[in-house]
């Protein structure tokens, strides 16, 4: 009796067609997470409307505190993206040069012999 139930457990663990993760389900998850983050940012902005004086390079002005912090966050993200893009381009150039010279950019790991 135990043998038959273990076979049913294995069948129950298999996903049905359409049940596995898809690109659309990933996009739906990203959309929901994005909406939650947007709501959190809007609440933050609405709770921090005090006006602050901002000096940046040769300009100055008054902005709500949350908007000033949001601009600072966006500027930081742009800097991080710029450095990341530069590093990706650098790695692509190294890989392209290695490809043209005929040497592999990274040697694949050797599998141990099967016993």
C-alpha positions as CSV (number, residue, x, y, z in Angstrom):
1,X,0.0,0.0,0.0
2,X,2.9,2.3,0.8
3,X,4.4,1.8,-2.7
4,X,1.3,3.0,-4.5
5,X,1.0,6.2,-2.4
6,X,4.6,7.2,-3.1
7,X,3.9,7.0,-6.8
8,X,0.9,9.3,-6.4
9,X,3.0,11.8,-4.4
10,X,5.4,12.0,-7.3
11,X,2.6,12.7,-9.7
12,X,1.1,15.3,-7.4
13,X,4.3,17.2,-7.4
14,X,4.5,17.6,-11.2
15,X,3.1,20.9,-12.4
16,X,0.1,20.9,-14.7
17,X,0.3,22.5,-18.1
18,X,0.2,26.3,-17.7
19,X,1.0,26.0,-14.0
20,X,4.7,26.7,-14.3
21,X,6.2,30.2,-14.2
22,X,6.0,32.2,-17.5
23,X,7.2,35.5,-18.7
24,X,3.7,36.9,-18.3
25,X,3.6,35.8,-14.6
26,X,7.0,37.4,-14.1
27,X,5.7,40.7,-15.7
28,X,2.6,40.5,-13.5
29,X,4.7,40.1,-10.4
30,X,7.0,43.0,-11.4
31,X,3.9,45.2,-12.1
32,X,2.4,44.5,-8.6
33,X,5.8,45.2,-6.9
34,X,6.1,48.4,-9.0
35,X,2.7,49.6,-7.9
36,X,3.4,48.9,-4.2
37,X,6.7,50.8,-4.5
38,X,4.9,53.7,-6.2
39,X,2.3,53.9,-3.4
40,X,5.1,53.9,-0.8
41,X,6.9,56.8,-2.6
42,X,3.6,58.8,-2.9
43,X,2.9,58.4,0.8
44,X,6.5,59.5,1.5
45,X,6.0,62.6,-0.6
46,X,2.7,63.5,0.9
47,X,4.1,63.2,4.4
48,X,7.2,65.4,3.7
49,X,5.9,68.5,2.0
50,X,8.0,71.0,4.1
51,X,9.9,73.4,1.8
52,X,13.6,73.3,2.0
53,X,16.3,75.4,0.4
54,X,18.4,73.4,-2.1
55,X,21.8,74.4,-3.4
56,X,23.2,72.4,-6.3
57,X,26.3,73.6,-8.3
58,X,25.4,77.2,-9.3
59,X,21.7,77.0,-8.7
60,X,19.5,77.3,-5.7
61,X,15.8,77.1,-5.0
62,X,13.1,75.9,-2.7
63,X,11.6,72.4,-3.1
64,X,9.5,70.1,-0.9
65,X,11.8,67.9,1.1
66,X,10.5,64.7,-0.4
67,X,10.9,66.0,-4.0
68,X,14.5,67.0,-3.2
69,X,15.2,63.5,-1.7
70,X,13.6,61.9,-4.8
71,X,15.8,63.9,-7.1
72,X,18.9,62.9,-5.1
73,X,17.8,59.2,-5.3
74,X,17.3,59.5,-9.1
75,X,20.7,61.2,-9.5
76,X,22.3,58.4,-7.5
77,X,20.6,55.7,-9.6
78,X,21.8,57.4,-12.8
79,X,25.4,57.4,-11.5
80,X,25.2,53.8,-10.5
81,X,23.7,52.9,-13.9
82,X,26.4,54.8,-15.7
83,X,29.2,53.0,-13.9
84,X,27.5,49.7,-14.4
85,X,27.1,50.3,-18.1
86,X,30.7,51.3,-18.4
87,X,31.8,48.1,-16.7
88,X,29.6,46.0,-18.9
89,X,31.0,47.7,-22.0
90,X,34.5,47.1,-20.7
91,X,33.8,43.4,-20.2
92,X,32.3,43.1,-23.7
93,X,35.4,44.7,-25.2
94,X,37.6,42.2,-23.4
95,X,35.5,39.3,-24.6
96,X,35.5,40.6,-28.2
97,X,39.3,41.0,-28.2
98,X,39.7,37.4,-26.8
99,X,37.3,36.1,-29.4
100,X,39.3,37.7,-32.2
101,X,42.6,36.4,-30.9
102,X,41.1,32.9,-30.8
103,X,41.5,32.4,-27.1
104,X,38.5,31.6,-24.9
105,X,37.5,34.4,-22.6
106,X,36.8,31.9,-19.8
107,X,37.6,28.2,-19.9
108,X,34.6,26.1,-19.0
109,X,35.0,24.0,-15.8
110,X,36.0,20.4,-16.6
111,X,33.5,17.8,-15.4
112,X,34.9,15.0,-13.2
113,X,35.0,11.6,-14.9
114,X,31.9,9.4,-14.3
115,X,32.5,6.3,-12.3
